[in-house]
């Protein structure tokens, strides 16, 4: 509890660390009051004695204050006409949200959402509900802020005045509520104010699956695709209202866009808020357009020219802006997302930006070396097999792979794995020659020893 100036009065309240501060707005005691600080032991003693809360010593009794403060100081303050001692307890934001002081941000957010649903003025019509809703919002604003929360933990509400969160400096509680519940289906049908329900809404994105062959994906291509999507109705210009008619306030919900049903049970009165089924939550009743049946949009098919860049692969996604479904009430259209699927090649295998192939050569060519033609994405190309090539050797053909996506001038490599074929049957002449080679190898090995 701390003493702070309250107009011309002396205001006392507890701080988080039970540290007592004395301040007075009177000029002749200001310096003394501001420098006077009591110890924790004195504060504890006063708290145990219950000198300010007991039935025998009210908050304005001089003996209640004398147990803590200098009597002469109190006497000088009390001599001024209209000056009085005011005791004010700080709000405990943790208790307001019903969480512990070491609660995580997710626990604080969950507690706020639960209490906000219960005390929102649109749902709870009891006296004091709006005040409670504001207290809950103020507590959440402080405890969810990484900068304000440690200051509050250390200094209480008084410390927050230095960071722009003093009394009267909190954000609009309804703005905080909408920032958490907007886009999440509201809370039991309550999706904010009527203005927010009638505002323009962006259209949904549209998806299209495009199949490409191997070469089209490697080098890119131009495609014409047909997309079926929602477009603005030309008859009502997207309003959904029959031309020549004017919308009126919905008689079912009274223009609120919501209806509240109440039920009395042994556990108490329960209220349920749901979107008005007559007006769809708009709060307005109108004669629907015959072309779009009140939706403001109709489904049409459109041909779109699409440029597929070089280097795409299965799973690549292309975004075409503003070619998705039209928005509601004049909102912007969504985007078109084209998902790529690439057909495989029977010979060339793709590994990122590299091409993998297998080249078969005879054991004679592997020993003596040779030139062979191998397939690439650019066509058939000569490849030199160096003498003494071992089985499963990988030869690199630089810059013969796939262009890098977004960098068509840079390409990967083609990796050629050499597979040496060993004959299963030999003619008599071949066997004789190989045996002679084997004999030469034995003589060479003996001489080397």
N, C-alpha and C positions, 0 to 999 in steps of 0.2 A: 504494500500500500504506500502511496506517495501523496504529498500535499502539493497541489498545483494551484495557481491562481484561477479563480472562477469569478470573473467580473471583479467586484470589490470584495469578494469573499475569500475565505481560506478553504481550499478543496483538498480532501485527503482521499487517497486510493492506494490499494495494495499493488505492488509490482510483482513480476514473476519470481524474483529472488528474495522476496520478503525484505527489501531494503526500503527504508522510509526516507522520503525527501520532504523538506518543509520549504514552502514558498509562500510569499505574501505579497499582495499587490500594493500594500501601503508603502509610500515612499520612505518613511523613516525606519522601516524594518526590512526593506527589500534586500539589502546587502547581507544582513545578518541571517535572514531566512534562507536565502539562496545558498549560503555557505554552510548552513546547519545540516548535518547528516547524522542519522542515528545508526547505531550498530545493529547487526542481525539479532543479537541477544536481547536488545531492548525491544525490537519489533516482536520477537517471539514471546517475550514476557507479556507484552501488551495483548498479544493474541490469546495467550493462555488465560489471562485475567478477564478477557471478554469485556474490557472496560467500556468499549464503544457499543457493544451489542447487548449488554445485560439489561435486565428490566429496571435495575436501580440507577443505572447511569446511561442516560440517553445520549444521542450523538451531539447534543448542544450543551451538555453539562460541563462546567469548568473542571470538575474533578476528573473527568474522563481524559481530558487533554493534559492535565497537570502530571499524570502518570508518565507521560512521554516527553512533553515539551517544557521549555523554561516558563515558569508561571508569569514572570515579568513580561516575557514576549507575548504570551497569550493575553495578558492584561492590557498591554498597549494596543493590540489589534482589536480587542473587544470594546475599547473605549470609543472607537470610531462608530458613528451612527450608521446603521444599515449594514455593518459588517457582521458576518456570521460564519460558522464552521460548517462546511458541507462535506459529507462523507460519500464518496462515489467508488463503487467496486468496478474494476475492469472486466470487460467481457472475456471469457475464456473460449477462444475459437475452437480449441480441441473438444471442449465439452459441447459446444453448439453443434458440431458435426458428429459427435459421439464416437470419436476415435482417440487412440492413445497418442502421447506426445512423440513416440517414435514410429508413427504410422507412415507407410510408404505413400508415394504420390498416387498410385493406383487405388489404394485403400481410401485416401481422401477423396478422390474423384468419385469412387463408387458410393461413398457416404453422401456426398453432395447430390448426386443424381437421385438417390433414394428419397432424400428429404425434400429436394426441389419438386419432385413429383407430388409429394404429400401436401406441401404448403403453397404451391403455385396459386395465385389469386383466381385464375380461370377455373380451377378445380375446387379449391377450398374456399367456401364463402363465409367461413366463421370469422368473427371479429379477432383481429390480431394476426390473421394468417399472412397478410401482406408484410407486416412488420417482421414476422418470423422469417419469411422468405428473403427479405433484404438482409437480415442478420446471417442467414445461411450463406448467401451469396458473398457477403463481405468476408466471412470466415474462409470460404473457399478461395477467394481472390488472394488472400494473404498466404495461406498455407500451401497453395499450389505454385507460388512464386519462389524460385530458388534464391532470389535476393532478399525478399521481404521476410520469408519464414525464419531464417536464423536471427534477423534483427528482432523479430517479435519474440522468439524464444528467449532472447537475452534481456531485452529491455521492455517488452510488453507493448501496449498500444502507443505509449508516449514515444518510444523509439521510432515508430513508423512515421511520425510526423516529419522526420528529416528526409524521408525517401518518397514524399508525395503520397502517402497513404494514411494521412491523418483523418480525423473525423470530418466527413463531408467530401472527402477526396476519392471515394470508391467509385468504381465503374458502375454503369447502369446494370442492375441485377438481371434485368430481362435480356440485355445483350449477352451476358455471360451464359444465361440459360439457353438462348438460341444457338450460341456458338458450340454448345455441347450436344444439343439434341437435333440440330438441323441436319438433314440428310440421313438421319437414322430412324426415320419412321415416326418421329415425334414421341410423345408419351401417351399411349393409350388413345391415339387419335388427335391429340392436341399438337398441332404443328406450327404454333406461333400465331401471330396476329393475322387478321384478315388481309392486311396489305401484303404480308409475306406470302400468303397462299395465292394471291392474285398477281404476283409479280411474274415477269417473263422467266421462263425456264428453258435452259439449253436442251436441245434434242439429244436423244441417245445415239451412241456410236453404232455403226453398222459394220458387219464382218463379211468378208468375201474370201473364199478359198481358191487359190490359183495354182494350177499344176503346170510345171515347166519341164521340158526335156533337159538332158544333161548339158548340151551346148548352149541352150538359151540361158541357163543359170550361170554358166561360166562367163559368157561374153555380154550378157544383157540382151534385152529385146523390147519392142513396143507391142503392147497388147490392147485390144478393144474388149472391154468387159461390160456386161449388163448387170446392173444392180437394182434390186427392188427395194424401195425405201419410202418413208413417209414424207410428203411434200405439202406445203401450205395449200389449203383449199382455195381455188380461184373464185368460187362463188361468194364466200363470206370473207375472203382475204385473211383467213386464219383465225377469225374471232370465234367461230363455232356458232354464231348467232344468225338466224335467218335475216337476210337483208330486208330493211324496212321496219324491223322491230327493235325495241329497246329493252335491255335487261331490267328486271325489277328485283327488289329485295326478297329473299327466300322466306316464305311464310312459315316454313317448318322450323327453321333455326333462328329466325328473326335477323337474318343477315350476318350471323356470327360464324357460320360454316361448321358449327359443332352443336351437338345435342348432348345434354347431360341427363342420364337416367339415375334415379336414386332408389335404393332398396334398404328397408329397415330389417335388420337381423338381430338375433340375441347378442351378437358381438358389437353392435352399433350400426350407425348409418353408413352405407357405402355408396359412393358416387362413381359413375363411370362416364368418361368423356369419349365420344366417338365422332367420327366425321359424319356430317349430315349426308344421308344417302340420296336425298332429293337433289341437292345442288352440287354434290361432290366436294364440298368443303370450300366452295367459292363464295358462298353467302348470297349468291344471285340466282334468280330463276329467269330463264329465257326460252324463247322458241328456237329449237335447234335447227341448224342449217340442214336442208334435205340432202345435200351432196356429201357432207362429211359426218352427218348425224351428231353434230355438236362438238366433235373433236377438234375441228379447225384444221385437220390434216387428212390427206387421202394418200393411199398407197399407189405409187406409180413406178414404172421401170424406166431407167435411164442408161444410155450408153456412155461410158467414160473411157477416155484414152489414158492409158497407164504406161509409163516408161519404167521398165524394170532395169535397175543398174546392174553392171557386171559384178560378179562375185557373190550373188545371193546363194543361199543354201536352204535346205529344208529347215523350217522353223523361223526363217527370216520374216519380218513383218514390215510392210510398207504402210505409211500413213498418208492419206489423202485428206487434207483439211477441208472442212465444211461440206463434205460430200456424204455425210451421214443423214440421219433422220432430222426433219425440221423440228424446231423448238416450239413450245407452247406459248401462247399469248405474246407472240412477237419475239420470242427468245431466239438466240443464234442456233444454227444447226450443229449437229454433232459431226464427228469425223468418220471417215471410212478407213477401216484397217484391212489390208490385204495380206493374208497369210500364205506363205510360199511352201509348196511341196515339189521337190525335184525328183524326177524319175532317175533310177540308177542306169549306168552304162555297163554293158556286158564285159567290157575289157578294162576300161579305165576306172580306177577306184579313187575316190576323193578323200583326202585327209586334211581338212581345213583349206589352206591355199595350195597344198601340194597334191600331185597326182601320183598314184602308185600303180606300177605294172610289174609283171613277171616276164622275163625273157629267157627262152630255152635255147641252149647252145650244146653242141656235141662236146664230148671230152677232148676230141682232137682240136676243135676251135678254142676250147678253154686253154689248152696247152700252148697252141701256136699263136692264138690271137686271131681276130677277124673283124669284119664290119658287118653289122646287121641292121635291118630296117625295123624300127619300133614305132608304134602308134602314139600320137600325142593329140592334144586338143586342137593343134594347128594342122594335123595331118601326119603322114608318115615321114619320119626323119631318120637319117643314118646315125648309128651309134657304134663307136669303136670299142671292141672288146679287147683289152690289152692281153698280151701273152701271159700265161700263168695265172689266169683268173680262177680264184677258188670258188667252190659252190657257195651259193647264198651271198655272194658279194653284192653290195649295193652301189650302183653307179649313179651319179647325180648329173642330170641335164638341167643346167641353170636356166631360169626364166622361162621354163616351158610348162609352168603350172597355171593356177587360177589367178586372175587379177584380184588384188585386194579390194574389198568392198569400200567404196569411197575414194580409192586411190587406183584408178584404172591403169596408170602408167607403171605401177609396181606389181610384180607377179611372183608367185611361188615357184617351186622347182618340180621337176618330174623325177621321181626316184625309181630306178630300174633294178629290180632284184634278179641276179643271174642264176638260173637254174641249170646245172650241168647234167646232161643226160648220159648215163652209163648204159651201154648195150647189154642186154641179157644173153644174146647169142652172138658168137663170132665164127667166121669162116675159118677154114684150116690155114689159109694164108695169113689172115689177120692174127690168129692165135700165134703162128710162127713168128711174125714180126714183133708182137708184144713180148713173147718169150725172149727174143733176142735183146730187146730193150731192157728186160728185167735182168738178163745176164750182164749186160754192160753196167747196170746200176750196182750189181753185186761186186764186180771188179773195181768199180770206182770207190765203193765204200771200203773195200779191203785195202786199197792203195792209200786211202786217206788216213788209215790207222797207223 
